[in-house]
């Protein structure tokens, strides 16, 4: 078959996403330490990018509590925030699948230069968040109501003294409503989505 090469990173991303659409990895609701994780198979899933099959690459494990809480809330604003949170979580984990796709490794380690300040070593998911949103999005909740998704807060980096700012409620609402434009709030095209 031969090696599959790309003219640009955009071409590689396009091929990866098209391949993922044709056979998304198994998704399991489970107990994880965080929002979600990906579990790779032990053997290398492919020998070349042409042979990449998402079903063979691993599985996506999502924190079952978050899905249960999301489905039980009746607050319409919280539902929109849950949609935003789950989409962000899944996309974050897909960047780790992409790392495996690009490296051909069944258990890829993100290269150390693909990271964010305040994180030791490589972290493709966080790097994707910074490139896409201009920062790292975390969700803060007082814990009084488990159905609450938390307020999305964006941080420029993971530094100990970095102050976060609330993500715009209008942005979350537009995102949950299916808006595909980066002009959700400002009316202008921007290199990063206007979250604040």
SVG drawing of the C-alpha trace seen along z (x, -y; Angstrom):
<svg xmlns="http://www.w3.org/2000/svg" viewBox="-37 -42 46 48">
<polyline fill="none" stroke="black" stroke-width="0.4" points="0.0,0.0 2.8,-2.4 3.0,-5.3 0.3,-7.9 1.7,-11.4 0.0,-14.8 0.7,-18.2 -0.2,-19.8 -1.4,-19.1 -4.8,-20.2 -4.9,-17.4 -3.9,-14.9 -6.6,-16.2 -9.2,-16.0 -8.2,-12.3 -8.3,-11.5 -11.7,-13.0 -13.1,-11.4 -11.8,-8.0 -13.2,-8.6 -16.6,-9.4 -16.6,-6.1 -16.2,-4.0 -16.1,-5.9 -14.2,-4.1 -16.3,-2.2 -17.6,-4.6 -18.0,-3.3 -19.5,-5.0 -17.2,-4.2 -15.6,-5.5 -12.6,-7.5 -10.4,-9.9 -11.4,-12.8 -14.0,-13.7 -12.9,-11.0 -10.0,-9.1 -9.0,-6.9 -7.8,-3.4 -5.6,-2.1 -5.2,1.5 -1.9,3.1 -0.8,3.9 -0.1,1.2 -3.4,0.5 -1.9,0.1 1.3,0.0 0.5,-3.1 -2.0,-5.9 -3.9,-4.2 -4.7,-1.3 -5.9,-3.4 -9.2,-2.0 -10.7,-3.9 -12.5,-0.8 -9.1,1.0 -7.3,-2.0 -8.9,-2.0 -12.0,-3.1 -13.3,-6.4 -14.2,-6.1 -16.5,-8.8 -17.3,-9.5 -20.7,-8.0 -21.6,-10.4 -21.4,-13.3 -23.7,-11.7 -26.2,-10.7 -26.2,-14.2 -26.6,-15.7 -29.6,-13.6 -31.3,-14.3 -31.1,-18.1 -34.2,-20.1 -32.5,-23.5 -32.3,-24.6 -29.1,-26.7 -27.4,-23.8 -28.3,-21.5 -26.6,-23.9 -23.6,-24.0 -23.5,-20.2 -23.6,-20.0 -20.6,-22.4 -18.8,-20.5 -19.3,-17.0 -18.4,-18.3 -15.2,-19.8 -14.4,-16.6 -14.8,-14.4 -12.9,-16.7 -10.1,-16.9 -9.8,-13.1 -9.9,-12.8 -6.7,-14.9 -5.1,-12.0 -6.4,-9.5 -4.9,-11.9 -1.6,-11.6 -1.8,-7.8 -2.9,-8.2 0.1,-10.4 2.7,-8.4 1.3,-4.9 1.9,-4.0 -0.8,-2.0 0.1,-3.9 1.4,-7.2 3.0,-9.8 2.4,-13.3 5.7,-15.0 6.9,-17.4 6.7,-20.4 2.9,-19.9 1.8,-21.2 0.8,-24.2 2.6,-26.3 2.2,-24.8 2.0,-21.2 5.0,-18.9 5.5,-16.9 3.3,-16.7 -0.5,-17.2 -2.2,-17.2 -5.7,-17.8 -4.8,-20.9 -2.7,-22.2 -5.8,-21.8 -7.9,-23.8 -5.4,-26.6 -5.2,-26.6 -8.9,-26.4 -10.3,-28.5 -7.3,-30.6 -7.1,-28.9 -7.9,-25.9 -11.6,-25.5 -12.4,-24.1 -15.8,-23.8 -16.3,-25.1 -19.2,-23.9 -19.9,-24.4 -21.0,-20.7 -24.4,-21.4 -26.3,-20.1 -24.8,-17.2 -26.9,-17.9 -25.1,-21.3 -22.4,-21.1 -20.4,-23.9 -19.5,-27.3 -17.1,-27.2 -13.9,-29.2 -11.1,-29.8 -7.4,-30.0 -4.6,-31.2 -2.4,-28.4 -2.1,-26.0 0.2,-28.2 -0.5,-28.2 -1.3,-32.0 -3.2,-32.1 -6.6,-33.8 -9.6,-32.4 -12.4,-34.3 -15.9,-33.1 -16.7,-31.8 -19.4,-33.9 -22.9,-32.5 -23.8,-33.7 -21.0,-31.7 -22.1,-28.5 -25.7,-29.1 -24.7,-29.6 -22.4,-26.5 -25.2,-24.3 -27.5,-25.7 -25.3,-24.3 -23.7,-27.5 -20.6,-26.6 -19.4,-30.2 -16.5,-31.7 -18.4,-34.9 -20.8,-33.8 -20.4,-36.9 -18.3,-39.6 -19.6,-39.5 -16.0,-39.3 -13.9,-36.5 -11.2,-35.8 -8.3,-33.3 -9.8,-31.9 -13.4,-31.5 -14.5,-34.5 -15.2,-32.8 -15.0,-35.8"/>
</svg>
